[in-house]
Amino acid sequence: MGASGVKCDTKEQGVFYNRSRWPLMESLLGSPYWKCRRHFFFMEEPIMESPATDYPVELPEEIAQGFVANYFGEVDLGHKSRNACFYRVAQQISRHPGGTLPDKLSDPNDYIAMDRLMNRPEATHESVLAPHRRQTLAKMHAHAGVVLILHDTTVLDYSGKKALGLSALGNGHGSGYLCHNSLAVDPERRDVFGLVSQILHQRVAAPRNEGVKQKRERKTRESRLWTRAVLSLPAAPAGKRWVDVCDRGADLFEFLAVEQRLDRLCVVRSAYNRSIRLGHDGQGKKTLLHEHLPADAAGRWRGT
């Protein structure tokens, strides 16, 4: 048993993070949604009490209005009529979370208005996301506790929409975007603040016979998404604890070096059994990461 009755399972694969781990862990121990494996913390997935198909088909209008105002703030698309159209369309879409766009926008006039708006040069991904990002950062600055920034990539599948000319996905027969999201959350209250970064990336095929040096320098490399996201974020203010949380795709020297250089906090799921030296002076005993973690966890938590 660990502190506050948290169980530690030393058989599970571990996670590592760069610094200040114990104060971070202590701040998370009070939450019922966190558990310890080895001596690193993972959020426990909530169990759904009903099937996803039971999600409400239509939300109350006041909830949809609050969602748009709270998560998008002041959108500026260059003209008040375009701004009003955006709010109207966003509210209607948020009222109908499931289904296709014709389902969400049952009035043909609303669908045509959305189509015209999305084809305006002012209505870009960046211009729509920018006010939401500002709203999210303001919530993060106002929050007194730990903020977790969850980084991960999902696929926006537009297979069958050949006219869009998007890059290949999956086995090469699909097409669409890789969407790399950085979502800020409050781990104690399980509240979502919003997105602080979202990168739309089209996969570029690696050249044949690409060498290691060429691969590292290629700007279209998919593994750069983790670093690009972090570089786009501001530093945490003094006294604030913002933590980047990443899956094993971020277990890259490039990403970890950037985290260290920017003096950020991070938790990364380990993908490689790296050769390490114990301590911080580079002169400690040489060992392997996955062999060291179970012994380290047992030693630190024994008797507590």
C-alpha positions in Angstrom: 0.0 0.0 0.0 1.2 3.5 -0.8 0.4 6.8 0.8 -3.4 7.5 1.3 -4.1 3.8 0.7 -3.1 3.9 -3.0 -2.0 0.4 -4.2 1.1 0.0 -6.2 1.5 -2.8 -8.8 5.2 -3.2 -9.6 4.5 -5.7 -12.4 3.0 -3.1 -14.7 5.1 -1.3 -17.3 6.1 2.1 -16.0 6.1 5.7 -17.0 8.8 8.2 -16.4 8.8 11.9 -16.0 11.5 14.6 -16.0 11.5 16.2 -12.5 9.5 17.2 -9.4 7.6 13.9 -9.4 6.9 13.5 -5.7 5.1 16.9 -5.2 3.1 16.2 -8.3 2.2 12.7 -7.0 1.2 14.1 -3.6 -1.1 16.6 -5.2 -2.8 13.8 -7.1 -3.1 11.3 -4.3 -6.2 12.8 -2.9 -8.2 12.2 -6.0 -10.2 9.0 -6.2 -9.6 8.8 -10.0 -5.8 8.2 -9.7 -4.0 4.9 -8.9 -0.4 4.0 -8.7 1.4 1.4 -10.9 4.9 1.0 -9.8 5.1 4.5 -8.4 3.7 6.4 -11.4 0.2 7.7 -11.7 -2.5 7.0 -14.3 -6.0 8.3 -14.5 -8.5 5.4 -14.2 -11.0 5.2 -17.0 -14.6 5.8 -15.9 -17.0 2.9 -16.5 -19.9 3.9 -18.8 -23.2 3.1 -17.2 -25.1 3.1 -20.4 -24.3 2.4 -24.1 -23.0 5.3 -26.2 -26.2 5.0 -28.4 -28.1 6.4 -25.4 -26.4 9.8 -25.7 -29.0 12.5 -26.0 -30.1 13.2 -29.6 -30.8 16.8 -28.7 -29.5 19.0 -25.8 -31.5 21.9 -24.3 -30.9 25.2 -26.0 -29.6 26.9 -22.9 -26.9 24.2 -22.5 -25.8 24.7 -26.2 -25.7 28.5 -25.8 -23.5 28.1 -22.7 -21.2 25.7 -24.5 -20.5 28.1 -27.4 -20.0 31.1 -25.2 -17.8 29.2 -22.7 -15.6 27.4 -25.2 -15.3 29.8 -28.1 -15.6 33.3 -26.6 -15.3 36.1 -29.2 -14.8 34.7 -32.7 -13.6 37.3 -35.2 -14.2 36.2 -38.8 -13.9 39.7 -40.2 -17.5 40.7 -40.3 -20.4 40.7 -37.8 -22.6 38.7 -40.1 -20.1 36.0 -40.3 -19.5 36.0 -36.6 -23.3 35.7 -36.0 -23.5 32.9 -38.5 -20.7 31.0 -36.8 -22.4 31.3 -33.4 -25.8 30.2 -34.8 -24.3 27.2 -36.6 -22.0 26.2 -33.6 -25.0 26.3 -31.3 -27.1 24.1 -33.5 -24.3 21.6 -34.0 -23.7 21.5 -30.2 -27.4 20.8 -29.6 -27.2 17.7 -31.8 -23.9 15.9 -30.8 -24.6 12.8 -32.9 -25.4 12.2 -36.5 -24.4 13.9 -39.8 -24.3 17.6 -40.6 -27.7 17.4 -42.3 -29.0 15.8 -39.1 -27.6 18.6 -37.0 -28.7 21.4 -39.4 -32.2 20.2 -40.4 -33.1 23.5 -42.0 -31.6 23.6 -45.5 -31.0 27.3 -45.2 -28.8 26.7 -42.1 -26.8 24.0 -44.0 -26.2 26.4 -46.9 -25.2 29.2 -44.5 -22.6 26.9 -42.9 -21.3 25.7 -46.2 -20.8 29.3 -47.4 -19.2 30.3 -44.1 -16.7 27.4 -44.2 -15.7 28.3 -47.7 -14.9 31.9 -46.8 -11.1 32.6 -46.7 -11.5 34.2 -43.2 -13.0 31.0 -41.7 -9.8 29.0 -41.2 -8.9 26.4 -38.7 -6.7 28.9 -36.9 -9.2 31.7 -36.8 -11.9 29.5 -35.3 -9.6 27.8 -32.8 -7.8 31.0 -31.7 -10.6 32.4 -29.4 -11.2 28.9 -27.9 -7.4 28.6 -27.2 -7.5 32.0 -25.4 -10.4 30.9 -23.3 -8.6 27.7 -22.4 -5.4 29.5 -21.4 -7.4 32.0 -19.3 -9.0 29.1 -17.4 -5.6 27.5 -16.9 -4.1 30.7 -15.5 -7.1 31.1 -13.1 -6.9 27.5 -11.8 -5.0 27.1 -8.5 -4.3 23.4 -8.8 -2.5 21.0 -11.2 -3.4 21.3 -14.9 -2.7 18.2 -17.1 -2.2 18.8 -20.8 -3.1 15.6 -22.5 -1.4 15.1 -25.9 -2.4 12.5 -28.4 -3.2 12.0 -32.1 -6.4 10.9 -33.6 -7.4 10.2 -37.2 -10.0 12.3 -39.1 -11.1 9.8 -41.7 -12.3 11.2 -45.0 -12.0 8.0 -47.0 -14.3 8.2 -50.0 -14.0 12.0 -50.2 -11.4 11.7 -53.0 -12.1 15.3 -54.2 -10.5 16.7 -51.1 -7.1 15.3 -52.2 -6.0 14.4 -48.7 -3.1 12.1 -47.9 -3.2 8.4 -47.3 -4.0 6.9 -43.9 -4.0 3.4 -42.4 -3.0 0.8 -44.9 -2.9 3.4 -47.7 -6.4 2.9 -49.0 -8.0 5.5 -46.6 -7.4 9.3 -46.6 -7.7 12.1 -44.1 -5.9 14.1 -41.5 -3.9 13.2 -38.4 -5.2 15.5 -35.7 -2.8 16.0 -32.8 -4.7 17.4 -29.8 -3.4 19.0 -26.6 -6.3 19.0 -24.1 -6.1 20.9 -20.8 -8.0 19.2 -17.9 -8.4 19.6 -14.1 -7.6 16.1 -12.8 -9.2 16.7 -9.4 -12.6 17.8 -10.6 -12.3 16.0 -14.0 -13.2 19.2 -15.8 -12.1 19.9 -19.3 -10.7 23.4 -19.8 -10.3 23.0 -23.6 -7.8 22.7 -26.3 -4.5 24.6 -26.1 -3.2 23.2 -29.4 -4.6 21.3 -32.3 -2.5 20.4 -35.3 -3.9 19.1 -38.6 -1.3 17.0 -40.3 -1.3 15.3 -43.7 1.0 12.3 -43.8 3.9 12.6 -46.2 5.5 9.4 -47.5 9.1 9.0 -46.6 11.6 9.1 -49.5 13.1 5.8 -50.5 16.5 5.1 -49.1 16.1 8.0 -46.6 19.1 8.0 -44.2 19.0 8.7 -40.5 20.3 12.3 -40.9 17.7 13.1 -43.6 14.9 11.6 -41.5 15.8 13.7 -38.5 15.9 16.9 -40.5 12.6 16.2 -42.5 10.1 18.8 -41.3 7.1 16.6 -42.3 8.2 13.8 -40.0 5.1 12.6 -38.1 7.0 12.2 -34.8 7.6 16.0 -34.8 3.9 16.5 -33.8 4.7 16.1 -30.1 7.4 18.7 -30.2 5.5 21.1 -32.4 2.6 21.0 -29.9 4.8 21.8 -26.9 6.7 24.5 -28.7 3.4 26.3 -29.4 2.4 26.4 -25.7 3.3 29.2 -23.3 5.3 28.4 -20.2 3.5 27.9 -16.9 3.4 31.0 -14.7 5.4 31.1 -11.5 3.7 28.9 -8.9 1.6 27.0 -11.4 2.0 23.3 -12.2 1.2 22.4 -15.8 2.1 18.9 -16.8 2.4 17.5 -20.3 1.0 13.9 -20.3 1.9 11.8 -23.4 1.6 8.3 -24.7 4.6 6.2 -25.7 4.7 7.9 -29.1 6.4 10.8 -27.3 9.2 8.6 -25.9 11.6 10.4 -28.2 14.9 12.0 -27.3 14.0 15.0 -29.4 10.8 15.5 -27.4 12.3 14.9 -24.0 15.2 17.3 -24.8 12.7 20.0 -25.7 10.8 19.4 -22.5 14.1 19.7 -20.5 15.2 22.8 -22.4 11.9 24.6 -21.8 11.9 23.5 -18.1 8.5 21.9 -18.5 7.0 19.1 -16.4 6.1 15.9 -18.3 4.9 12.4 -17.8 5.6 10.0 -20.7 4.7 6.4 -21.0 7.9 4.5 -21.7 8.3 2.7 -25.1 12.0 1.8 -24.9 14.1 0.1 -22.3 16.6 2.8 -22.4 20.1 2.7 -21.1 20.3 5.1 -18.2 22.7 6.3 -15.4 21.3 6.8 -11.9 21.4 10.3 -10.4 21.7 13.6 -12.2 25.5 14.1 -12.5 26.0 11.5 -15.3 28.4 9.5 -13.2 25.9 7.1 -11.5 25.5 3.4 -12.0 24.6 2.3 -15.5 21.4 0.3 -15.9 18.3 -0.2 -18.0 15.1 1.8 -17.4 12.6 -1.0 -17.2 14.8 -3.0 -14.9 15.4 -0.1 -12.6 11.8 1.1 -12.1 10.4 -1.9 -10.3 13.2 -2.0 -7.8 13.1 1.8 -7.3 9.3 1.7 -6.7 9.6 -1.1 -4.2 12.3 0.7 -2.3 10.5 4.0 -2.1 7.1 2.6 -1.1 8.3 -0.2 1.3 6.8 0.3 4.7 4.6 3.2 3.8 
